[in-house]
Amino acid sequence: GLRRVVAQMLATEADLEARSDDAHRDVVDLETKLREADAKMAKLTSKLTDVTAELEELQDEDSRKRATRDGCNSPMMAFGNFLIGTDDMPTSPSVLELGKASEQGASIEAVSLGGFERAEPKIQRSSRR
């Protein structure tokens, strides 16, 4: 009996030591994987921070572009192309009337319209009858 109990206890002890060694190896492997995962997470967090900063910068730039339009996308971009210079203005009846009004002694007042001057007759009638 006693030998059998001692042999059984020795077998149980060896089994427990093997389990303990296996568990220790598992813990070491899990700790290694955990350190690797932490390092990977730190890299990804750093990349996320960089990408977030870049995204905010692009959004700020985009909002500034919307707020201030430049000549490339402005609706008034080619407005100068549609204006006619004063030398190129056609002679119309109103221009002829302006000439007649100035010959009749009416004063002419210049009004600036977008950089061009437009003359308007101001007919002053004398109170003489």
Secondary structure, DSSP 8 states (H G I E B T S, - for coil): -HHHHHHHHHHHHHHHHHHHHHHHHHHHHHHHHHHHHHHHHHHHHHHHHHHHHHHHHHHHHHHHHHHS--TTT-TTTTHHHH---GGG----HHHHHHHHHHHTT-EEEEEEETTEEEEEEE----S--
